[in-house]
Amino acid sequence: MIPELAAGHGPESSITFATVMDHVAQGFEILGVAVLVAGVIWSAVLAILAWRRSGSGEQGLAALRRGFGASLLLGLEVLVAADLIRTIAVAPSVDNVLVLGLIVLIRTFLSFSLETEIEGVLPWRRAMTTGASQLARATTAVTRPRPG
């Protein structure tokens, strides 16, 4: 067992399991924000490539919307993981679980809305996809060689 985490290690030790899990949750939050920032940048790159390739601002805008929407979905998934860790491992109280439930409900609605906007089809009319697969499809659509 890690000495700093051992019970009764001493009053000067402030490292606890809850503290470590709080740092892990913060790491996930940082990762979620990094995904969002990288997604904005990558979406702009995809939009520029699509615009140059097609000469159409409409194609560029479609690539931007699809790429950024996919990045938002992926970022939301990572941020939900951070909330789960924080609620379950750091402060498992009834109030925190209810707040987590509300957060997950809101983020589920946002994910549903984003997926419907990106795909143009209701989720039950297509196969389930994640933010990562959406981002991969947006990237492939812009970077694959054009036929002919």
C-alpha positions as CSV (number, residue, x, y, z in Angstrom):
1,M,0.0,0.0,0.0
2,I,1.2,3.5,-0.7
3,P,2.4,5.0,2.6
4,E,0.8,8.4,2.0
5,L,-2.6,6.7,1.5
6,A,-2.3,4.4,4.6
7,A,-4.7,5.2,7.4
8,G,-3.1,6.8,10.4
9,H,0.0,7.8,8.6
10,G,0.2,11.0,10.5
11,P,-1.6,14.3,10.9
12,E,0.9,16.0,8.5
13,S,-0.3,13.7,5.6
14,S,-3.2,15.2,3.7
15,I,-3.2,12.8,0.8
16,T,-6.3,10.6,0.9
17,F,-8.1,8.4,-1.6
18,A,-10.6,11.2,-2.1
19,T,-7.8,13.7,-2.8
20,V,-6.2,11.4,-5.4
21,M,-9.6,10.8,-7.1
22,D,-10.3,14.5,-7.1
23,H,-7.0,15.0,-9.0
24,V,-8.0,12.2,-11.4
25,A,-11.3,13.9,-12.0
26,Q,-9.5,17.2,-12.6
27,G,-7.3,15.4,-15.1
28,F,-10.4,14.2,-17.0
29,E,-11.8,17.7,-16.9
30,I,-8.6,19.1,-18.4
31,L,-8.6,16.3,-21.0
32,G,-12.3,17.2,-21.9
33,V,-11.4,20.9,-22.3
34,A,-8.3,19.9,-24.4
35,V,-10.5,17.8,-26.6
36,L,-12.9,20.7,-27.1
37,V,-10.0,23.1,-27.9
38,A,-8.3,20.6,-30.3
39,G,-11.7,20.0,-31.9
40,V,-12.2,23.6,-32.7
41,I,-8.8,23.8,-34.2
42,W,-9.1,20.6,-36.2
43,S,-12.6,21.6,-37.3
44,A,-11.2,24.8,-38.7
45,V,-8.5,22.9,-40.5
46,L,-11.1,20.5,-42.0
47,A,-13.3,23.5,-43.1
48,I,-10.4,25.2,-44.8
49,L,-9.4,21.9,-46.6
50,A,-13.0,21.3,-47.7
51,W,-13.4,24.8,-48.9
52,R,-10.1,24.7,-50.9
53,R,-10.9,21.3,-52.3
54,S,-14.4,22.1,-53.4
55,G,-14.2,25.8,-53.9
56,S,-17.5,26.0,-52.0
57,G,-18.1,27.8,-48.7
58,E,-21.0,25.5,-48.2
59,Q,-18.8,22.4,-48.1
60,G,-16.4,24.2,-45.7
61,L,-19.3,25.1,-43.4
62,A,-20.6,21.6,-43.5
63,A,-17.1,20.2,-42.6
64,L,-16.8,22.8,-39.8
65,R,-20.2,21.9,-38.3
66,R,-19.7,18.2,-38.6
67,G,-16.1,18.3,-37.1
68,F,-17.0,20.6,-34.3
69,G,-20.2,18.8,-33.4
70,A,-18.2,15.5,-33.3
71,S,-15.6,17.2,-31.0
72,L,-18.4,18.4,-28.7
73,L,-19.8,14.9,-28.4
74,L,-16.3,13.5,-27.6
75,G,-15.6,16.3,-25.1
76,L,-19.0,15.7,-23.4
77,E,-18.2,12.0,-23.0
78,V,-14.9,12.8,-21.3
79,L,-16.5,15.4,-19.0
80,V,-19.2,13.0,-18.0
81,A,-16.5,10.5,-17.0
82,A,-15.0,13.3,-14.8
83,D,-18.3,13.9,-13.1
84,L,-18.8,10.2,-12.5
85,I,-15.4,9.8,-10.9
86,R,-15.9,12.9,-8.7
87,T,-19.3,11.8,-7.6
88,I,-18.6,8.2,-6.9
89,A,-15.1,8.3,-5.6
90,V,-14.7,11.8,-4.0
91,A,-18.1,12.7,-2.5
92,P,-20.7,10.0,-2.7
93,S,-23.7,11.6,-1.1
94,V,-27.3,11.6,-2.2
95,D,-27.2,15.2,-3.1
96,N,-24.1,14.7,-5.3
97,V,-25.7,11.7,-7.0
98,L,-28.8,13.7,-7.7
99,V,-26.7,16.5,-9.2
100,L,-24.8,14.0,-11.2
101,G,-28.0,12.5,-12.5
102,L,-29.2,16.0,-13.6
103,I,-25.8,16.7,-15.3
104,V,-25.9,13.4,-17.1
105,L,-29.5,14.1,-18.2
106,I,-28.6,17.5,-19.6
107,R,-25.5,16.2,-21.3
108,T,-27.5,13.3,-22.7
109,F,-30.0,15.7,-24.2
110,L,-27.1,17.8,-25.6
111,S,-25.5,14.7,-27.1
112,F,-28.9,13.6,-28.6
113,S,-29.4,17.1,-30.1
114,L,-25.9,17.3,-31.5
115,E,-26.0,13.8,-33.0
116,T,-29.3,14.6,-34.6
117,E,-28.0,17.9,-36.0
118,I,-24.8,16.3,-37.3
119,E,-26.4,13.2,-38.9
120,G,-29.7,14.9,-39.9
121,V,-31.4,11.7,-38.8
122,L,-32.9,10.6,-35.5
123,P,-30.7,8.3,-33.5
124,W,-33.0,5.3,-33.6
125,R,-32.9,5.5,-37.4
126,R,-29.2,4.8,-37.7
127,A,-26.5,2.9,-35.9
128,M,-25.2,4.3,-32.6
129,T,-22.0,6.3,-33.0
130,T,-19.7,8.0,-30.6
131,G,-18.0,11.4,-30.8
132,A,-14.8,9.7,-31.8
133,S,-16.3,7.9,-34.7
134,Q,-18.1,11.1,-35.8
135,L,-14.7,12.9,-35.8
136,A,-13.1,10.1,-37.7
137,R,-15.8,10.2,-40.3
138,A,-15.5,14.0,-40.6
139,T,-11.8,13.7,-41.1
140,T,-12.0,11.0,-43.6
141,A,-14.7,12.9,-45.6
142,V,-12.3,15.8,-46.1
143,T,-8.9,14.1,-46.4
144,R,-9.7,11.1,-48.6
145,P,-8.6,11.4,-52.3
146,R,-11.3,12.6,-54.6
147,P,-12.5,10.1,-57.3
148,G,-11.8,10.8,-60.9
